[in-house]
Amino acid sequence: MTEDGFALMELGHVAHRVAETGGAGLRDARLVRVWDQLMLRDRKTDRFLHPTLCDVGYGTAEQRQQFAIGKLLTAACECPPPAIQRRERDALREDLRILAATLRTTVDRLQRLGLRPLHNVADWPRVDPLIVAADDAEAAANDLERKVLLIDRDRGMQFERALAVWLARMSQRLFGKVLPGVVATLVEVVSGHPIEARRVRDWVKGADE
C-alpha cells in the first residue's frame, strides 16, 4: 500500500476516535500538521486560534475542539457531491421533468382507455408504480441543485475540486473560516495528488460565484 493509502486508513481511524486519542497516535506528518494547526492556542489568552463554532452542549473547550476536528476528518472520508457543469445540470433537470410529465400523461391515457386502474379508487388508494416513478423523477429534479457542485468549465481534477469545496464548507461550519491550508492537506491525503492552498481558494471562490 502507498504512503497515501496508509494515511487515508489512519485518517478514517482517527476520525472515529479523535476525542479519545487526542491526536497522540498520528504518524503521517501531514495529518500531524492538520492536528497541530487546529489545536494551536494564543499564547496570551490561551484560546484556540481557530476555535470551533460547534457547541455540543457539554465538555471542555479542548474536547469541543477535538470533536470538531473529528467531524472534519470524517467529512474527508466521505464522498463529496459530484462536480458537474451548469449546462449538464440544466439538461439533466430538464430530462427528469420531461420524464415525470411523460409518465403522468401516459398513465392518464391508459386510464382513459380502461387499460390501467385509477390511482385512487374511493377510500382505497391504489399505488401506481408509474406515478410513484414520476414523483421520484420530479423530486430528483428539484433536489439536483443541493446534491451537486456546479462548475462553469471542466478544468480537470473534478474529484479533488469537489472534495476541496465540500471540506471548505464543512470547515466554515465548524470553525467559521475555510482554512485552505488544512483543506489542501486533507485533499492531498485522500486523493494522493499534491494540492496547493491557493488552488483551494480559487475552487471555493468559483463555487460561490
N, C-alpha and C positions, 0 to 999 in steps of 0.2 A: 504494500500500500504506500502511496506517495505521502510526502510530508503534509500536503494539504488534506489528504484523506484522514490522517491521524488527527489533525487539528479539527476537522469537522466532527469526528467522533467525540473528541474532547469537548467541543462546543455544545453538542447535544447533551452530553453527560452533565456538564456544569450547569447548563440551563435549567435542569430539573433539580439540582442540589446546591445552587449557588448560595442560598441562605445558610446552609449547614457548613459548607466548605469554606466560605469566606474568601474564596479565590486562592486558598493555600495550595491546592493541588494542580494549578495550571502549569503546564510545561511549555506550550507553544508561546514563543516570545511575543507574537502578535497579539494573542489573547491576553497575555500579561499586561501589555501596554494599554489595551482597552480597559481592563480592570483598574489599573493604576490611575488612568486618566479620569475615570468616572468616580473614583474614590478619593481624589485629591481634595484637600481642605485648605482654606485660607489660614495662613499662619497666625494672623492677628485675631480673627474671630472664631477660628476652628470650625467654621461652617463649610459645607461642601461647595466647591467651585461650580459644580453642575448639580445642584440639589434636585431631587425628583419632585415632580408635582403630584405624584401618585401617593394618595393617603389611604391606606388600607384600614385605618381606624385603630391600629394597635402597633406596638413595637417602638423601638428607639429610632432615631433619625438614621443611624447606621443600618439597622435592619430594613428600614423602608428603602434606603438607597440600594442595598443588596437585592431586595425584591425587584426593584425597577430594572437593575442590571440583568437579573434573571429573565424578566419579561422581554428585554431587548434581545438577549441571546436566543430565547425561544423563538422570537419572530424571525431571526436569521435562519432558523432550522425549518421554517415553514415555506410553502410555495407562494411566491408573490403573485399578484394579479398579472395576467399576460399583457404584454405591451403590443398594442395594435395601432395602426394608423387611423386617423379620423374617418377617412373615406371608407375604410374597411368596416369600421364600426357602424357607419351610416348604412352601408349596403346590407350588413348582417341584420341590423334592426329592421330595415325595410322588408327583408326576406321573411323574418319572423312574423311581422304584422300581416304580410300578404298570406302567409301560411295559415295564420289564425282566421283571417277573413274567409279564405277559401274553404277551410274545414267547416265553418259555420254555415256558409252558403250551401255547401254540398249536403250537409245534414238536413237543412231546411228543404231542399229539393227532394231528397229521399223521403222525408216525412210527408210532403205534399203528394207524392206518388204512392204512398202507402207501403213503401219498401223499408221503412225504418220506424220503430215505435217512437212516440213522443218522449222528449227528455223528461217532462214532468206529467204525470198522469194522476189527477185528483190529489188524494192525500198520500200517494205512494210515488215519490220522486224516483225516476229511473236514471241511473248514472250512465250517460252515454260516453264511451271512451273517446270518441272523436271530439265531443265538446270539451272534455277534460284536456285533451291534447291541445285544443285551440286556446283554452285558458292558460295552459303551461307556456305555449309559444308567446302569447301576449305578455305574460308576466316576465318571461326571459327578455323580451324586447325592452320592457320598461326598466328592467334591472340591469341592463347591459352597462350603463354608464358607471354604476358602482363597482362592477366586477372587473374592469379593465383599466389599464394605464394608457391614456391617449397620447400618441406621439404624432408630430406633423410629418416627419420623414424617417425612413429606416436608415440609420447610420451604423447598423451593426450593434453587437453586444446587447441585444434586446433583453436577454435574461438578466445580465448584470445591471442594466439600466432600470428594469422593473424592480429588482431586488433593492437597489440603492434608494429608489423613491419610496418603496414600501418601508424600509428601515428608517429613512429620514423622517417620514411622517410618524412612525412609531416613536422615534426619538423626540420629536416635537411634543407628542402627547405625554411622554414620560418625564422629559427634562426641560421642556419649554424651548428647545432650540434643535437645529438639525444635527450639529456635531459632525461635520463632513469627514473629519479625520477618523473618527470612530466608525462611521458608516463605511468608509472606504476600506478600512481594515477588515471588517466583517464580510463585506462582499468579496474581498480577495480570498479570505479563508474558505468561503463557501464555493466560489467559482474556480479558484485556482489561478485566476488571472490578476496581475497587479493593477490596482486601481488608484488613481490619484484623487486627493481631496477636491481639487479644482474641478475634476470631471463630475464628481458628485454634486457640487454646487450648480454646475451647468445643467445636469439632468433634472435636478429639483426645480430649478428656475423654469426650464422648458415645460415641465409637467404642470406647473402652477399657472402658466400663461393661458 
